[in-house]
Amino acid sequence: MDCFISNEGIDIDDNDNEIHPKFVIDNGLEFYCSGQLIEDVVLNTIHQKDEDKTKVTIGQLVISLDFYLQNDNFLTIE
């Protein structure tokens, strides 16, 4: 599966319709989430888990992102 990551997100027009980035439309891609959202989830996970960033695994970041995409909310890590 190909993946394209961009800091561009979707815009919303006056009628509440989503406007996807031009690259996504031009290449027939499906918009899944923005780079900014991924960054927010990563930073939230690091902040909750460990301030020095050394104890957060890729697996934990994937779980946190998956949780956010399914629940529109950050995962609480204990």
PDB file of N, CA, C and O in Angstrom:
ATOM      1  N   MET A   1       0.842  -1.166   0.000  1.00  0.00           N
ATOM      2  CA  MET A   1       0.000   0.000   0.000  1.00  0.00           C
ATOM      3  C   MET A   1       0.891   1.235   0.000  1.00  0.00           C
ATOM      4  O   MET A   1       1.827   1.333   0.793  1.00  0.00           O
ATOM      5  N   ASP A   2       0.596   2.176  -0.893  1.00  0.00           N
ATOM      6  CA  ASP A   2       1.325   3.430  -0.947  1.00  0.00           C
ATOM      7  C   ASP A   2       0.787   4.390   0.099  1.00  0.00           C
ATOM      8  O   ASP A   2      -0.386   4.340   0.471  1.00  0.00           O
ATOM      9  N   CYS A   3       1.661   5.256   0.560  1.00  0.00           N
ATOM     10  CA  CYS A   3       1.282   6.217   1.586  1.00  0.00           C
ATOM     11  C   CYS A   3       1.867   7.572   1.221  1.00  0.00           C
ATOM     12  O   CYS A   3       3.032   7.659   0.832  1.00  0.00           O
ATOM     13  N   PHE A   4       1.084   8.613   1.340  1.00  0.00           N
ATOM     14  CA  PHE A   4       1.531   9.980   1.119  1.00  0.00           C
ATOM     15  C   PHE A   4       1.253  10.764   2.389  1.00  0.00           C
ATOM     16  O   PHE A   4       0.121  10.800   2.869  1.00  0.00           O
ATOM     17  N   ILE A   5       2.292  11.396   2.933  1.00  0.00           N
ATOM     18  CA  ILE A   5       2.133  12.192   4.150  1.00  0.00           C
ATOM     19  C   ILE A   5       2.424  13.646   3.832  1.00  0.00           C
ATOM     20  O   ILE A   5       3.431  13.974   3.205  1.00  0.00           O
ATOM     21  N   SER A   6       1.532  14.501   4.271  1.00  0.00           N
ATOM     22  CA  SER A   6       1.665  15.932   4.037  1.00  0.00           C
ATOM     23  C   SER A   6       1.188  16.681   5.274  1.00  0.00           C
ATOM     24  O   SER A   6       0.381  16.163   6.046  1.00  0.00           O
ATOM     25  N   ASN A   7       1.676  17.874   5.458  1.00  0.00           N
ATOM     26  CA  ASN A   7       1.184  18.705   6.557  1.00  0.00           C
ATOM     27  C   ASN A   7      -0.138  19.375   6.209  1.00  0.00           C
ATOM     28  O   ASN A   7      -0.764  20.005   7.061  1.00  0.00           O
ATOM     29  N   GLU A   8      -0.556  19.238   4.965  1.00  0.00           N
ATOM     30  CA  GLU A   8      -1.847  19.791   4.581  1.00  0.00           C
ATOM     31  C   GLU A   8      -2.970  18.950   5.163  1.00  0.00           C
ATOM     32  O   GLU A   8      -2.931  17.721   5.115  1.00  0.00           O
ATOM     33  N   GLY A   9      -3.947  19.608   5.700  1.00  0.00           N
ATOM     34  CA  GLY A   9      -5.136  18.919   6.182  1.00  0.00           C
ATOM     35  C   GLY A   9      -6.295  19.220   5.257  1.00  0.00           C
ATOM     36  O   GLY A   9      -6.115  19.775   4.172  1.00  0.00           O
ATOM     37  N   ILE A  10      -7.464  18.856   5.687  1.00  0.00           N
ATOM     38  CA  ILE A  10      -8.646  19.189   4.904  1.00  0.00           C
ATOM     39  C   ILE A  10      -9.172  20.541   5.350  1.00  0.00           C
ATOM     40  O   ILE A  10      -9.041  20.920   6.514  1.00  0.00           O
ATOM     41  N   ASP A  11      -9.752  21.244   4.434  1.00  0.00           N
ATOM     42  CA  ASP A  11     -10.452  22.489   4.737  1.00  0.00           C
ATOM     43  C   ASP A  11     -11.942  22.195   4.691  1.00  0.00           C
ATOM     44  O   ASP A  11     -12.372  21.196   4.113  1.00  0.00           O
ATOM     45  N   ILE A  12     -12.701  23.047   5.285  1.00  0.00           N
ATOM     46  CA  ILE A  12     -14.157  22.941   5.273  1.00  0.00           C
ATOM     47  C   ILE A  12     -14.707  24.198   4.610  1.00  0.00           C
ATOM     48  O   ILE A  12     -14.360  25.313   4.998  1.00  0.00           O
ATOM     49  N   ASP A  13     -15.571  24.013   3.602  1.00  0.00           N
ATOM     50  CA  ASP A  13     -16.142  25.182   2.931  1.00  0.00           C
ATOM     51  C   ASP A  13     -17.362  25.701   3.691  1.00  0.00           C
ATOM     52  O   ASP A  13     -17.712  25.175   4.747  1.00  0.00           O
ATOM     53  N   ASP A  14     -17.996  26.717   3.156  1.00  0.00           N
ATOM     54  CA  ASP A  14     -19.140  27.362   3.819  1.00  0.00           C
ATOM     55  C   ASP A  14     -20.333  26.434   3.997  1.00  0.00           C
ATOM     56  O   ASP A  14     -21.201  26.688   4.832  1.00  0.00           O
ATOM     57  N   ASN A  15     -20.379  25.346   3.205  1.00  0.00           N
ATOM     58  CA  ASN A  15     -21.481  24.384   3.297  1.00  0.00           C
ATOM     59  C   ASN A  15     -21.094  23.138   4.090  1.00  0.00           C
ATOM     60  O   ASN A  15     -21.766  22.111   4.002  1.00  0.00           O
ATOM     61  N   ASP A  16     -20.012  23.227   4.862  1.00  0.00           N
ATOM     62  CA  ASP A  16     -19.503  22.122   5.674  1.00  0.00           C
ATOM     63  C   ASP A  16     -19.025  20.922   4.856  1.00  0.00           C
ATOM     64  O   ASP A  16     -19.017  19.798   5.358  1.00  0.00           O
ATOM     65  N   ASN A  17     -18.629  21.149   3.607  1.00  0.00           N
ATOM     66  CA  ASN A  17     -18.061  20.097   2.774  1.00  0.00           C
ATOM     67  C   ASN A  17     -16.545  20.072   2.970  1.00  0.00           C
ATOM     68  O   ASN A  17     -15.904  21.115   3.095  1.00  0.00           O
ATOM     69  N   GLU A  18     -15.991  18.866   2.993  1.00  0.00           N
ATOM     70  CA  GLU A  18     -14.545  18.729   3.124  1.00  0.00           C
ATOM     71  C   GLU A  18     -13.864  19.040   1.790  1.00  0.00           C
ATOM     72  O   GLU A  18     -14.308  18.596   0.731  1.00  0.00           O
ATOM     73  N   ILE A  19     -12.792  19.801   1.864  1.00  0.00           N
ATOM     74  CA  ILE A  19     -11.973  20.109   0.692  1.00  0.00           C
ATOM     75  C   ILE A  19     -10.604  19.478   0.933  1.00  0.00           C
ATOM     76  O   ILE A  19      -9.851  19.916   1.803  1.00  0.00           O
ATOM     77  N   HIS A  20     -10.292  18.442   0.150  1.00  0.00           N
ATOM     78  CA  HIS A  20      -9.047  17.711   0.334  1.00  0.00           C
ATOM     79  C   HIS A  20      -7.901  18.404  -0.394  1.00  0.00           C
ATOM     80  O   HIS A  20      -8.138  19.167  -1.331  1.00  0.00           O
ATOM     81  N   PRO A  21      -6.656  18.149   0.026  1.00  0.00           N
ATOM     82  CA  PRO A  21      -5.497  18.730  -0.661  1.00  0.00           C
ATOM     83  C   PRO A  21      -5.491  18.365  -2.142  1.00  0.00           C
ATOM     84  O   PRO A  21      -5.917  17.277  -2.529  1.00  0.00           O
ATOM     85  N   LYS A  22      -5.007  19.283  -2.955  1.00  0.00           N
ATOM     86  CA  LYS A  22      -4.987  19.101  -4.409  1.00  0.00           C
ATOM     87  C   LYS A  22      -4.252  17.816  -4.811  1.00  0.00           C
ATOM     88  O   LYS A  22      -4.703  17.107  -5.710  1.00  0.00           O
ATOM     89  N   PHE A  23      -3.139  17.513  -4.162  1.00  0.00           N
ATOM     90  CA  PHE A  23      -2.379  16.311  -4.495  1.00  0.00           C
ATOM     91  C   PHE A  23      -3.224  15.054  -4.296  1.00  0.00           C
ATOM     92  O   PHE A  23      -3.158  14.123  -5.098  1.00  0.00           O
ATOM     93  N   VAL A  24      -4.005  15.034  -3.240  1.00  0.00           N
ATOM     94  CA  VAL A  24      -4.868  13.887  -2.949  1.00  0.00           C
ATOM     95  C   VAL A  24      -5.900  13.712  -4.070  1.00  0.00           C
ATOM     96  O   VAL A  24      -6.103  12.604  -4.567  1.00  0.00           O
ATOM     97  N   ILE A  25      -6.534  14.790  -4.453  1.00  0.00           N
ATOM     98  CA  ILE A  25      -7.561  14.753  -5.503  1.00  0.00           C
ATOM     99  C   ILE A  25      -6.935  14.378  -6.846  1.00  0.00           C
ATOM    100  O   ILE A  25      -7.437  13.495  -7.542  1.00  0.00           O
ATOM    101  N   ASP A  26      -5.836  15.049  -7.211  1.00  0.00           N
ATOM    102  CA  ASP A  26      -5.196  14.823  -8.510  1.00  0.00           C
ATOM    103  C   ASP A  26      -4.692  13.394  -8.690  1.00  0.00           C
ATOM    104  O   ASP A  26      -4.602  12.906  -9.817  1.00  0.00           O
ATOM    105  N   ASN A  27      -4.363  12.725  -7.592  1.00  0.00           N
ATOM    106  CA  ASN A  27      -3.794  11.379  -7.678  1.00  0.00           C
ATOM    107  C   ASN A  27      -4.753  10.283  -7.238  1.00  0.00           C
ATOM    108  O   ASN A  27      -4.351   9.134  -7.055  1.00  0.00           O
ATOM    109  N   GLY A  28      -6.025  10.642  -7.068  1.00  0.00           N
ATOM    110  CA  GLY A  28      -7.043   9.660  -6.728  1.00  0.00           C
ATOM    111  C   GLY A  28      -6.794   8.960  -5.397  1.00  0.00           C
ATOM    112  O   GLY A  28      -7.131   7.787  -5.232  1.00  0.00           O
ATOM    113  N   LEU A  29      -6.202   9.687  -4.448  1.00  0.00           N
ATOM    114  CA  LEU A  29      -5.893   9.099  -3.159  1.00  0.00           C
ATOM    115  C   LEU A  29      -7.051   9.268  -2.186  1.00  0.00           C
ATOM    116  O   LEU A  29      -7.957  10.072  -2.404  1.00  0.00           O
ATOM    117  N   GLU A  30      -7.001   8.499  -1.120  1.00  0.00           N
ATOM    118  CA  GLU A  30      -7.987   8.634  -0.051  1.00  0.00           C
ATOM    119  C   GLU A  30      -7.319   9.379   1.096  1.00  0.00           C
ATOM    120  O   GLU A  30      -6.234   9.002   1.539  1.00  0.00           O
ATOM    121  N   PHE A  31      -7.966  10.432   1.574  1.00  0.00           N
ATOM    122  CA  PHE A  31      -7.406  11.196   2.693  1.00  0.00           C
ATOM    123  C   PHE A  31      -7.719  10.466   3.986  1.00  0.00           C
ATOM    124  O   PHE A  31      -8.876  10.164   4.276  1.00  0.00           O
ATOM    125  N   TYR A  32      -6.662  10.181   4.774  1.00  0.00           N
ATOM    126  CA  TYR A  32      -6.845   9.433   6.008  1.00  0.00           C
ATOM    127  C   TYR A  32      -6.648  10.327   7.228  1.00  0.00           C
ATOM    128  O   TYR A  32      -7.500  10.363   8.115  1.00  0.00           O
ATOM    129  N   CYS A  33      -5.539  11.042   7.277  1.00  0.00           N
ATOM    130  CA  CYS A  33      -5.314  12.014   8.348  1.00  0.00           C
ATOM    131  C   CYS A  33      -4.169  12.924   7.939  1.00  0.00           C
ATOM    132  O   CYS A  33      -3.409  12.616   7.020  1.00  0.00           O
ATOM    133  N   SER A  34      -4.057  14.038   8.626  1.00  0.00           N
ATOM    134  CA  SER A  34      -3.025  15.016   8.279  1.00  0.00           C
ATOM    135  C   SER A  34      -1.734  14.740   9.045  1.00  0.00           C
ATOM    136  O   SER A  34      -1.739  14.081  10.085  1.00  0.00           O
ATOM    137  N   GLY A  35      -0.647  15.250   8.517  1.00  0.00           N
ATOM    138  CA  GLY A  35       0.626  15.172   9.218  1.00  0.00           C
ATOM    139  C   GLY A  35       0.556  15.867  10.565  1.00  0.00           C
ATOM    140  O   GLY A  35       1.177  15.423  11.531  1.00  0.00           O
ATOM    141  N   GLN A  36      -0.200  16.959  10.631  1.00  0.00           N
ATOM    142  CA  GLN A  36      -0.351  17.685  11.890  1.00  0.00           C
ATOM    143  C   GLN A  36      -1.028  16.812  12.941  1.00  0.00           C
ATOM    144  O   GLN A  36      -0.644  16.840  14.111  1.00  0.00           O
ATOM    145  N   LEU A  37      -2.032  16.038  12.533  1.00  0.00           N
ATOM    146  CA  LEU A  37      -2.703  15.138  13.473  1.00  0.00           C
ATOM    147  C   LEU A  37      -1.729  14.086  13.987  1.00  0.00           C
ATOM    148  O   LEU A  37      -1.710  13.791  15.182  1.00  0.00           O
ATOM    149  N   ILE A  38      -0.923  13.519  13.096  1.00  0.00           N
ATOM    150  CA  ILE A  38       0.066  12.529  13.512  1.00  0.00           C
ATOM    151  C   ILE A  38       1.031  13.152  14.520  1.00  0.00           C
ATOM    152  O   ILE A  38       1.347  12.547  15.544  1.00  0.00           O
ATOM    153  N   GLU A  39       1.491  14.353  14.223  1.00  0.00           N
ATOM    154  CA  GLU A  39       2.400  15.044  15.149  1.00  0.00           C
ATOM    155  C   GLU A  39       1.736  15.270  16.510  1.00  0.00           C
ATOM    156  O   GLU A  39       2.364  15.059  17.548  1.00  0.00           O
ATOM    157  N   ASP A  40       0.486  15.691  16.511  1.00  0.00           N
ATOM    158  CA  ASP A  40      -0.235  15.912  17.771  1.00  0.00           C
ATOM    159  C   ASP A  40      -0.332  14.626  18.596  1.00  0.00           C
ATOM    160  O   ASP A  40      -0.136  14.650  19.811  1.00  0.00           O
ATOM    161  N   VAL A  41      -0.631  13.516  17.941  1.00  0.00           N
ATOM    162  CA  VAL A  41      -0.747  12.235  18.643  1.00  0.00           C
ATOM    163  C   VAL A  41       0.619  11.801  19.187  1.00  0.00           C
ATOM    164  O   VAL A  41       0.714  11.330  20.321  1.00  0.00           O
ATOM    165  N   VAL A  42       1.663  11.958  18.389  1.00  0.00           N
ATOM    166  CA  VAL A  42       3.009  11.597  18.840  1.00  0.00           C
ATOM    167  C   VAL A  42       3.400  12.424  20.063  1.00  0.00           C
ATOM    168  O   VAL A  42       3.869  11.875  21.061  1.00  0.00           O
ATOM    169  N   LEU A  43       3.210  13.740  19.988  1.00  0.00           N
ATOM    170  CA  LEU A  43       3.585  14.603  21.105  1.00  0.00           C
ATOM    171  C   LEU A  43       2.759  14.307  22.349  1.00  0.00           C
ATOM    172  O   LEU A  43       3.287  14.331  23.461  1.00  0.00           O
ATOM    173  N   ASN A  44       1.479  14.029  22.178  1.00  0.00           N
ATOM    174  CA  ASN A  44       0.626  13.697  23.313  1.00  0.00           C
ATOM    175  C   ASN A  44       1.105  12.410  23.979  1.00  0.00           C
ATOM    176  O   ASN A  44       1.176  12.328  25.205  1.00  0.00           O
ATOM    177  N   THR A  45       1.432  11.410  23.169  1.00  0.00           N
ATOM    178  CA  THR A  45       1.900  10.131  23.700  1.00  0.00           C
ATOM    179  C   THR A  45       3.219  10.307  24.444  1.00  0.00           C
ATOM    180  O   THR A  45       3.387   9.776  25.541  1.00  0.00           O
ATOM    181  N   ILE A  46       4.144  11.040  23.861  1.00  0.00           N
ATOM    182  CA  ILE A  46       5.435  11.292  24.508  1.00  0.00           C
ATOM    183  C   ILE A  46       5.228  12.033  25.825  1.00  0.00           C
ATOM    184  O   ILE A  46       5.830  11.692  26.843  1.00  0.00           O
ATOM    185  N   HIS A  47       4.386  13.031  25.792  1.00  0.00           N
ATOM    186  CA  HIS A  47       4.139  13.821  27.010  1.00  0.00           C
ATOM    187  C   HIS A  47       3.574  12.949  28.126  1.00  0.00           C
ATOM    188  O   HIS A  47       3.959  13.093  29.287  1.00  0.00           O
ATOM    189  N   GLN A  48       2.682  12.064  27.784  1.00  0.00           N
ATOM    190  CA  GLN A  48       2.088  11.194  28.796  1.00  0.00           C
ATOM    191  C   GLN A  48       3.050  10.099  29.260  1.00  0.00           C
ATOM    192  O   GLN A  48       3.056   9.731  30.434  1.00  0.00           O
ATOM    193  N   LYS A  49       3.850   9.589  28.350  1.00  0.00           N
ATOM    194  CA  LYS A  49       4.667   8.407  28.634  1.00  0.00           C
ATOM    195  C   LYS A  49       6.012   8.759  29.264  1.00  0.00           C
ATOM    196  O   LYS A  49       6.395   8.208  30.297  1.00  0.00           O
ATOM    197  N   ASP A  50       6.710   9.676  28.629  1.00  0.00           N
ATOM    198  CA  ASP A  50       8.075   9.920  29.087  1.00  0.00           C
ATOM    199  C   ASP A  50       8.599  11.216  28.469  1.00  0.00           C
ATOM    200  O   ASP A  50       8.684  11.340  27.248  1.00  0.00           O
ATOM    201  N   GLU A  51       8.941  12.159  29.307  1.00  0.00           N
ATOM    202  CA  GLU A  51       9.412  13.457  28.814  1.00  0.00           C
ATOM    203  C   GLU A  51      10.715  13.368  28.020  1.00  0.00           C
ATOM    204  O   GLU A  51      10.955  14.219  27.163  1.00  0.00           O
ATOM    205  N   ASP A  52      11.561  12.375  28.272  1.00  0.00           N
ATOM    206  CA  ASP A  52      12.840  12.315  27.550  1.00  0.00           C
ATOM    207  C   ASP A  52      12.755  11.548  26.230  1.00  0.00           C
ATOM    208  O   ASP A  52      13.762  11.379  25.543  1.00  0.00           O
ATOM    209  N   LYS A  53      11.575  11.092  25.882  1.00  0.00           N
ATOM    210  CA  LYS A  53      11.285  10.497  24.572  1.00  0.00           C
ATOM    211  C   LYS A  53      11.946   9.146  24.319  1.00  0.00           C
ATOM    212  O   LYS A  53      11.844   8.622  23.210  1.00  0.00           O
ATOM    213  N   THR A  54      12.611   8.573  25.300  1.00  0.00           N
ATOM    214  CA  THR A  54      13.362   7.344  25.050  1.00  0.00           C
ATOM    215  C   THR A  54      12.560   6.085  25.308  1.00  0.00           C
ATOM    216  O   THR A  54      12.954   5.007  24.862  1.00  0.00           O
ATOM    217  N   LYS A  55      11.455   6.190  26.009  1.00  0.00           N
ATOM    218  CA  LYS A  55      10.720   4.993  26.381  1.00  0.00           C
ATOM    219  C   LYS A  55       9.442   4.786  25.573  1.00  0.00           C
ATOM    220  O   LYS A  55       8.678   3.862  25.851  1.00  0.00           O
ATOM    221  N   VAL A  56       9.207   5.627  24.586  1.00  0.00           N
ATOM    222  CA  VAL A  56       8.023   5.477  23.739  1.00  0.00           C
ATOM    223  C   VAL A  56       8.426   4.663  22.515  1.00  0.00           C
ATOM    224  O   VAL A  56       9.350   5.030  21.788  1.00  0.00           O
ATOM    225  N   THR A  57       7.724   3.559  22.296  1.00  0.00           N
ATOM    226  CA  THR A  57       8.045   2.698  21.157  1.00  0.00           C
ATOM    227  C   THR A  57       7.180   3.059  19.948  1.00  0.00           C
ATOM    228  O   THR A  57       6.146   3.715  20.076  1.00  0.00           O
ATOM    229  N   ILE A  58       7.624   2.622  18.791  1.00  0.00           N
ATOM    230  CA  ILE A  58       6.837   2.798  17.570  1.00  0.00           C
ATOM    231  C   ILE A  58       5.479   2.120  17.740  1.00  0.00           C
ATOM    232  O   ILE A  58       4.457   2.660  17.318  1.00  0.00           O
ATOM    233  N   GLY A  59       5.467   0.944  18.354  1.00  0.00           N
ATOM    234  CA  GLY A  59       4.214   0.232  18.585  1.00  0.00           C
ATOM    235  C   GLY A  59       3.234   1.047  19.413  1.00  0.00           C
ATOM    236  O   GLY A  59       2.038   1.065  19.121  1.00  0.00           O
ATOM    237  N   GLN A  60       3.733   1.723  20.445  1.00  0.00           N
ATOM    238  CA  GLN A  60       2.864   2.565  21.266  1.00  0.00           C
ATOM    239  C   GLN A  60       2.310   3.739  20.463  1.00  0.00           C
ATOM    240  O   GLN A  60       1.154   4.126  20.634  1.00  0.00           O
ATOM    241  N   LEU A  61       3.131   4.294  19.598  1.00  0.00           N
ATOM    242  CA  LEU A  61       2.676   5.410  18.766  1.00  0.00           C
ATOM    243  C   LEU A  61       1.601   4.949  17.786  1.00  0.00           C
ATOM    244  O   LEU A  61       0.625   5.662  17.554  1.00  0.00           O
ATOM    245  N   VAL A  62       1.774   3.771  17.216  1.00  0.00           N
ATOM    246  CA  VAL A  62       0.773   3.222  16.292  1.00  0.00           C
ATOM    247  C   VAL A  62      -0.538   2.976  17.022  1.00  0.00           C
ATOM    248  O   VAL A  62      -1.608   3.297  16.504  1.00  0.00           O
ATOM    249  N   ILE A  63      -0.465   2.411  18.220  1.00  0.00           N
ATOM    250  CA  ILE A  63      -1.670   2.178  19.017  1.00  0.00           C
ATOM    251  C   ILE A  63      -2.357   3.504  19.336  1.00  0.00           C
ATOM    252  O   ILE A  63      -3.580   3.602  19.245  1.00  0.00           O
ATOM    253  N   SER A  64      -1.588   4.520  19.708  1.00  0.00           N
ATOM    254  CA  SER A  64      -2.158   5.831  20.027  1.00  0.00           C
ATOM    255  C   SER A  64      -2.829   6.463  18.807  1.00  0.00           C
ATOM    256  O   SER A  64      -3.917   7.030  18.915  1.00  0.00           O
ATOM    257  N   LEU A  65      -2.177   6.363  17.648  1.00  0.00           N
ATOM    258  CA  LEU A  65      -2.763   6.937  16.434  1.00  0.00           C
ATOM    259  C   LEU A  65      -4.022   6.187  16.033  1.00  0.00           C
ATOM    260  O   LEU A  65      -5.026   6.808  15.684  1.00  0.00           O
ATOM    261  N   ASP A  66      -3.983   4.873  16.077  1.00  0.00           N
ATOM    262  CA  ASP A  66      -5.156   4.067  15.750  1.00  0.00           C
ATOM    263  C   ASP A  66      -6.315   4.408  16.679  1.00  0.00           C
ATOM    264  O   ASP A  66      -7.452   4.547  16.229  1.00  0.00           O
ATOM    265  N   PHE A  67      -6.035   4.543  17.975  1.00  0.00           N
ATOM    266  CA  PHE A  67      -7.076   4.904  18.938  1.00  0.00           C
ATOM    267  C   PHE A  67      -7.685   6.255  18.578  1.00  0.00           C
ATOM    268  O   PHE A  67      -8.906   6.410  18.582  1.00  0.00           O
ATOM    269  N   TYR A  68      -6.828   7.238  18.265  1.00  0.00           N
ATOM    270  CA  TYR A  68      -7.338   8.566  17.931  1.00  0.00           C
ATOM    271  C   TYR A  68      -8.222   8.521  16.682  1.00  0.00           C
ATOM    272  O   TYR A  68      -9.290   9.132  16.650  1.00  0.00           O
ATOM    273  N   LEU A  69      -7.776   7.802  15.665  1.00  0.00           N
ATOM    274  CA  LEU A  69      -8.533   7.745  14.415  1.00  0.00           C
ATOM    275  C   LEU A  69      -9.878   7.051  14.591  1.00  0.00           C
ATOM    276  O   LEU A  69     -10.823   7.358  13.865  1.00  0.00           O
ATOM    277  N   GLN A  70      -9.983   6.125  15.535  1.00  0.00           N
ATOM    278  CA  GLN A  70     -11.244   5.428  15.777  1.00  0.00           C
ATOM    279  C   GLN A  70     -12.159   6.172  16.749  1.00  0.00           C
ATOM    280  O   GLN A  70     -13.379   6.021  16.691  1.00  0.00           O
ATOM    281  N   ASN A  71     -11.570   6.982  17.649  1.00  0.00           N
ATOM    282  CA  ASN A  71     -12.355   7.585  18.727  1.00  0.00           C
ATOM    283  C   ASN A  71     -12.377   9.108  18.728  1.00  0.00           C
ATOM    284  O   ASN A  71     -13.089   9.717  19.526  1.00  0.00           O
ATOM    285  N   ASP A  72     -11.599   9.730  17.835  1.00  0.00           N
ATOM    286  CA  ASP A  72     -11.491  11.192  17.801  1.00  0.00           C
ATOM    287  C   ASP A  72     -11.143  11.741  19.184  1.00  0.00           C
ATOM    288  O   ASP A  72     -11.680  12.759  19.621  1.00  0.00           O
ATOM    289  N   ASN A  73     -10.232  11.042  19.861  1.00  0.00           N
ATOM    290  CA  ASN A  73      -9.823  11.425  21.192  1.00  0.00           C
ATOM    291  C   ASN A  73      -8.450  10.789  21.460  1.00  0.00           C
ATOM    292  O   ASN A  73      -8.138   9.721  20.932  1.00  0.00           O
ATOM    293  N   PHE A  74      -7.644  11.453  22.278  1.00  0.00           N
ATOM    294  CA  PHE A  74      -6.346  10.906  22.614  1.00  0.00           C
ATOM    295  C   PHE A  74      -6.474   9.731  23.573  1.00  0.00           C
ATOM    296  O   PHE A  74      -7.347   9.717  24.440  1.00  0.00           O
ATOM    297  N   LEU A  75      -5.598   8.751  23.409  1.00  0.00           N
ATOM    298  CA  LEU A  75      -5.532   7.608  24.295  1.00  0.00           C
ATOM    299  C   LEU A  75      -4.905   8.045  25.619  1.00  0.00           C
ATOM    300  O   LEU A  75      -3.871   8.713  25.632  1.00  0.00           O
ATOM    301  N   THR A  76      -5.527   7.670  26.716  1.00  0.00           N
ATOM    302  CA  THR A  76      -4.935   7.943  28.036  1.00  0.00           C
ATOM    303  C   THR A  76      -4.000   6.797  28.384  1.00  0.00           C
ATOM    304  O   THR A  76      -4.406   5.635  28.417  1.00  0.00           O
ATOM    305  N   ILE A  77      -2.755   7.134  28.640  1.00  0.00           N
ATOM    306  CA  ILE A  77      -1.743   6.135  28.951  1.00  0.00           C
ATOM    307  C   ILE A  77      -1.457   6.198  30.440  1.00  0.00           C
ATOM    308  O   ILE A  77      -1.184   7.260  30.999  1.00  0.00           O
ATOM    309  N   GLU A  78      -1.526   5.047  31.061  1.00  0.00           N
ATOM    310  CA  GLU A  78      -1.273   4.992  32.511  1.00  0.00           C
ATOM    311  C   GLU A  78      -0.002   4.278  32.825  1.00  0.00           C
ATOM    312  O   GLU A  78       0.358   4.145  33.995  1.00  0.00           O
TER     313      GLU A  78
END
